[in-house]
Amino acid sequence: MKLRSKLLTILLASALLFGVTQGLIQHYIISPRFAALERREAKKDLLRCVRTLDTETEHLKALTHDWASWDDTCDFIKGGGPDYEESNLALETFVDASLNAIYFFDENGDLFWGKAVDIETGAPLQIRLLSAGKLLRGHPLFLDASSFVYQKDISKSGIIRTEYGSMLVASLPILNTENKGPVMGTMVMARLITEAMKDKLRDQTQVPFDIKLIDPGYAEADSGGEGNLLLKPLDENTLQASMILKDITGNPCLELSADLPRDILQQGLASIRTARGVKAAAGILFLALLIRLLEAAIVRPVVRLTGRMLVARKTRELPGKVFEGRKDEIGTLENEFDRLLETVLSQSKELEEELAAKQNLAEKFKENFQKYKLLAENLKDVVATITPDGYIQYCSPAITEFSGHTVEEVEGRHVFGFMPENSDRERLIELVDNIAKSGKSRSMEYVMRAKDGAGFHVESTAKPIMENGKLVLLHCVFRDISERKKVEDEKNRLEAKLQMAQRMEALGALTGGIAHNFNNVLAPIMGNTELAMLDVPEDSQAYKNLQQVLVASEKAKKMVRQILSFSDHGDEDPAMIDIEDVLEETYGLVRASLPSSIEIRKEVEKISGLVYADPKELQRVLMNICANAAYAMKELGGVVDISLEEQDITEFDLDHSRKIKPGKYVKLSISDNGPGMESEVIQRVFEPYYTTKPVGEGSGMGLSEAFALISKYGGEIKAYSEPGMGASFYIYLPLMAASSKTHSKETLPQGSERILLVDDEEAVLAMTRQMVEHLGYKVTAVDNSPQALEIFEADPQAFDLIMTDMTMPYVTGDSLANRILSIRPEMPIILCTGFSERLSREQARNIGIKAYVTKPVVMAQIAGIIRSVLDQ
C-alpha cells in the first residue's frame, strides 16, 4: 500500500474512532447525567408533596395541642359538662376545623367521649381503631403517661388506615393551660384525606400527584426502587414517580404518585443531536483540509526522496540532492541518508578486514582449546561432555581417582551405568529436561557407584550447549562431596537431638502439671482414709476395705513418682533405697513402653539389704538398657529377661579389669535373645557418642551415661554378647544395711503446739487440719496466702510452726516463706507440694525452710516431720 493510501486510511480511521468515541460519551456519560438530573427533579417534586402532607399533619397536631392543653378540657375529662360539649363539640366545630373525628380517653385509656362525622354530609362515621373503647399499650395512639416530663413531647401523629380511607391523626396528653401535669387523659383528633384536601395540596405544590391506599400485604421490597422512591418512564414524554408513605405504626400505607413531563431529558437529547451534527460537519471539513496539507508536506516529498534512493541503490553512488537547502525533517532525512550510505561504504571495507581477523581468531581458538583440555585433565574434579540422551563423549583422566574407572571404560557408556539401580535416575532425567527447556545451568546431588561397587555422593553442574533453541550437548563438572555429606548428616543428627530435647522438655512440663493436680486429688483420699480407719475397729470389714483404698492410693502415689522420675522431674536425692521397689516400678514402665512383640520375664530374689543411689537415675539406666534390647529385636520380636540376686564378690573374683571392691553386691541382669554384637562393638559400647543406630535414631549417650551413674555409686556395669547369641548387661551395686519391710504399729509422735496451716485446695486443707488436730496440735487453717500473711503479721509469736502449700494464687509458698522469715527468721516452716519446677529441695533449704514434703503424705509421715521440725 502506498504512503498516500496509508495516510488516507489512518485519517478515515481516526475520524471514525472520533465519531464512535463521541457517540459513546453521549450515550454513557451525557445522557445518563440528564437522566440523573431528571430523577433528582422528580424526587424533589415528590418530597415537596410529602412535606406538604407533613405540614397538614403538623397543623392537625397544633390544633390538638390547643385543645389538649386547656383548663376547660381538663375539667371536661374530670367530670364532663354539657356546656363544654354544646359550645365546643357541635357539628359546626368539626366543619370549621375540617375535622372528621374528636375523641377523649381518660387516664386509664378508657373512652370518655368521642365522635366521628362526614363533614360534607353530617353522617356519623364508625372508625373501629378509635371507637374500640380503650387505648391499651400497643395501640398506635397509646401515650405512656408515666414517662411524661414537662417540656417533653410525648405526642403521636401520622397516618392511619380506616374503613373510610386514609386519615391524618394526632394524639396528645390532656394537660392544664400551663401545659403541666399530671396527665388527665389523651385527646385524639383526625382528618380524612379527601379529594378536596388532595386538590388543596396540588395547588400548593403545583405537582399533579395522587394518593392511594395500598394493599395491607404490601412489602417494601415490592417497590423495586432506591429506598421507597420508584421511577418508571411511561414514554419519551412522561415519567411516573411514586413513593410509599408509612402509617403511624411504621407499616406501608399510602402510595404517592405523579406523572411528570420529561422536559429536561428532551432538552438534553435535542442539544446532543444538534452538537452531533455540528461536529460531523466540522470534522469533514477538517479532514479534507488535513489531507491536502499532508499531501503537500509529506507524501510528495517522500515520493521524490524514494526515487533518489532507488537511483543510489542501482548506481551505488550518491546522486544529486533533490531538496538542497531544505531545513525541515525531509531535508534532515535526505542528509542522514547520505551519511548512512557513506557509512555503509566505509564499513564494508571494515567487514572484510574483520573477516580476516576472525579467521585468525579461529586458529587461536583451536590453540586455546588444547590448553583448556590440558587444564581439564589436571583438575581434581571430573570434567565430562555428555549428550542429551546420557552418553559420555569425553571424560577427563580424574575419573580414575574419582571412581576407579579408566577414561576408556567411561567414554561411550551411558551415565546410568555408573549409578545404583532405582537411585536418582528419574531426578536426573527431570534435570536434563529442565535444562533443555530453560537453557540455563543446573546442579544436582546424587549417588554414584565406584568400580568396586561402593556408593559415594557427588555434586554435578551441567552447562547446556544450545543450537537454534535445542540442547545438543552438556558440559558437566563432577565433585566428590562425601565428606561434606558426613558433616551435614552430623549436623542433622545434632538438630534432631535438640528437637527431641525440646519435645521432652515440653512433655516434662505437662507431666509436672498433671502430677501436681493428681497429688492434690490423691492427698485428701489417703488422708481421709487414714482418719476413717482411726474410728473403725481393726477386725471389721470396713477397716479391711479402707486398707485396700490406702494400698491402691499408695500405688497411685508410686505411679506419679514413676512418671515424674521418667520425665526427669523427680526431686529425690541419693539415699538408701530398696532396689526391689525400684525394679517393680521400672518393670511397669518398661512393659508399657515396649511393643507387644517383646516378651518380658522377671525373676527377683529376696534382697536382705539396701543400696545407696538416686532411684530416678537408677530407673533411667534400666529403661535405657531395656530400650536398646527392644530396638535390637524390633524386626522379629524376642524376650527380655530381668533378674535380681545377691552376690558375694571376693578377691579371687576380681581381676585388673574390675573397678569394684570385695563385698556384698546386688546383681541386676538384663538379657535379650536378639542378634547380638561383634567383639569390636562390645569393646566400644560404653564410649560416649558411639552408636550403631542410623542417624536420628540414637545419640550414643545412653550406655556411656549408664556407666558413669553406676560407677558414681561404687558399682560397675558389664556387657557380654556374641553374634547370634543375644546380649546381656550385668549391673553390680554395693549392698548396704539390712532392710525391714514390716511396719509395726507404734504410737505416732504428737504434740500441743500451735500450727498455722495454709492451702488453697479446700479438700486438702480440711483433711490436713483434721489429721494434725488428731495428733494433738492447735490448728489455724487458712485457704489463701494473703490472709495467712495478714494473720501472722498481726502476731508473729502466735504460732510455733507454719505448714504451707507451694502452688497457690496471689502469693506462692516460697514467697510466703520469705515474707514470714523476714519478720521472724527462726520460724519453723514446712513446705508441701504436689510438684514444683521453680523450687527444689536444695533451694528450699537455702531459703530457710525446715522441711520439703511431696504430696500426698500419710499420717505417720506428717506426724514424724512435724515433730522432727519442732524438736530441732
Secondary structure, 3 states (H helix, E strand, C coil): CCHHHHHHHHHHHHHHHHHHHHHHHHHHHHHHHHHHHHHHHHHHHHHHHHHHHHHHHHHHHHHHHHHHECHHHHHHHHHCCHHHHHHHCCHHHHHHCCCCEEEEEECCCEEEEEEEECCCCCCECCCCCCCCCECCCCCCCCCCHHHCCCCCCCCEEEEEEECCEEEEEEEEEEECCCCCCCCCEEEEEEEECCHHHHHHHHHHHCCCEEEEECCCCCCHHHHCCECCEEEEECCCCEEEEEEEEECCCCCEEEEEEEEEECHHHHHHHHHHHHHHHHHHHHHHHHHHHHHHHHHHHHHHHHHHHHHHHHHHHHHCCCCCCCCCCCCCHHHHHHHHHHHHHHHHHHHHHHHHHHHHHHHHHHHHHHHHHHHHHHHHHCCCCEEEEECCCCEEEEECCCHHHHHCCCHHHHCCCEHHHHCCCCCCHHHHHHHHHHHHHHCCCEEEEEEEECCCCCEEEEEEEEEEEEECCEEEEEEEEEEECHHHHHHHHHHHHHHHHHHHHHHHHHHHHHHHHHHHHHHHHHHHHHHHHHHHHHCCCCCCHHHHHHHHHHHHHHHHHHHHHHHHHHCCCCCCCCEEECHHHHHHHHHHHHHHHCCCCEEEEEEECCCCECEEECHHHHHHHHHHHHHHHHHHCCCCCEEEEEEEEEEEECHHHCCCCCCCCCEEEEEEEEEECCCCCCHHHHHHCCCCCCCCCCCCCCCCCHHHHHHHHHHHCCCEEEEEECCCCCEEEEEEEECCCECCCCCCCCCCCCCCCEEEEECCCHHHHHHHHHHHHHCCCEEEEECCHHHHHHHHHHCCCCCCEEEEECCCCCCCHHHHHHHHHHHCCCCCEEEEECCCCCCCHHHHHHHCCCEEEECCCCHHHHHHHHHHHHHC
